[in-house]
């Protein structure tokens, strides 16, 4: 019974983290693959699509499979993030 409670707790916490990450602007991700198909293009188009993601705001995100990536598109934002130890 305790194992079920632990697994349920981990899933709820993980689900909250995913929900919070999805509050950051970025392209819509599909289950399992994330944004992998969005970036499955040649090098020139890939660069254009990454630029399009960073135009979502000073902080934007994308998913590659189950790994989130956050983009900081201004030096000021990067400086704020770098001031907090353990975040970089």
C-alpha positions as CSV (number, residue, x, y, z in Angstrom):
1,X,0.0,0.0,0.0
2,X,2.8,2.4,0.8
3,X,4.4,1.8,-2.6
4,X,1.2,2.9,-4.4
5,X,1.1,6.1,-2.3
6,X,4.7,6.9,-3.2
7,X,4.1,6.2,-6.9
8,X,1.0,8.3,-6.8
9,X,2.8,11.2,-5.0
10,X,5.7,11.1,-7.5
11,X,3.2,11.2,-10.5
12,X,1.3,14.1,-9.0
13,X,4.5,16.0,-8.3
14,X,5.8,15.2,-11.8
15,X,2.4,16.3,-13.3
16,X,2.6,19.6,-11.5
17,X,6.1,20.2,-12.8
18,X,4.9,19.5,-16.4
19,X,2.0,21.8,-15.9
20,X,4.3,24.6,-14.6
21,X,6.7,24.2,-17.5
22,X,3.8,24.3,-19.9
23,X,2.9,27.8,-18.6
24,X,6.1,29.1,-20.2
25,X,5.3,30.2,-23.8
26,X,6.5,27.9,-26.6
27,X,5.2,25.6,-29.4
28,X,2.6,23.1,-28.5
29,X,4.1,19.7,-27.8
30,X,2.6,16.3,-28.5
31,X,2.7,13.5,-26.0
32,X,5.8,11.3,-26.0
33,X,7.7,13.2,-28.8
34,X,7.3,16.7,-27.5
35,X,8.4,19.1,-30.2
36,X,10.8,16.7,-31.9
37,X,8.7,16.7,-35.2
38,X,8.7,20.5,-35.2
39,X,12.5,20.5,-35.4
40,X,12.8,17.6,-37.8
41,X,13.9,19.9,-40.7
42,X,17.1,20.9,-42.5
43,X,19.7,23.2,-40.8
44,X,18.5,26.5,-42.3
45,X,14.9,25.8,-41.4
46,X,15.9,24.6,-38.0
47,X,17.6,27.9,-37.2
48,X,14.5,29.8,-38.3
49,X,12.3,27.6,-36.1
50,X,14.5,28.1,-33.0
51,X,14.4,31.9,-33.6
52,X,10.6,31.6,-33.8
53,X,10.5,29.8,-30.4
54,X,12.6,32.6,-28.8
55,X,10.2,35.2,-30.2
56,X,7.5,33.9,-27.7
57,X,9.0,36.1,-25.0
58,X,12.1,36.6,-22.9
59,X,11.7,33.1,-21.6
60,X,10.3,30.3,-23.9
61,X,10.3,26.6,-23.7
62,X,10.2,23.5,-25.9
63,X,10.1,19.7,-25.3
64,X,12.4,17.2,-26.8
65,X,10.9,13.9,-26.0
66,X,10.3,14.2,-22.2
67,X,13.1,16.8,-21.6
68,X,12.2,20.5,-21.3
69,X,14.5,23.1,-22.7
70,X,14.1,26.8,-21.7
71,X,15.5,29.6,-23.9
72,X,16.4,33.0,-22.5
73,X,16.4,35.6,-25.2
74,X,17.8,38.6,-23.4
75,X,21.0,39.2,-21.4
76,X,19.0,40.8,-18.6
77,X,16.9,37.6,-18.1
78,X,20.0,35.4,-18.2
79,X,21.6,37.6,-15.6
80,X,18.6,37.3,-13.3
81,X,18.6,33.5,-13.7
82,X,22.4,33.3,-13.1
83,X,22.1,35.1,-9.8
84,X,20.3,32.1,-8.3
85,X,22.7,29.2,-7.4
86,X,21.6,25.8,-8.6
87,X,19.5,27.0,-11.5
88,X,22.2,26.9,-14.1
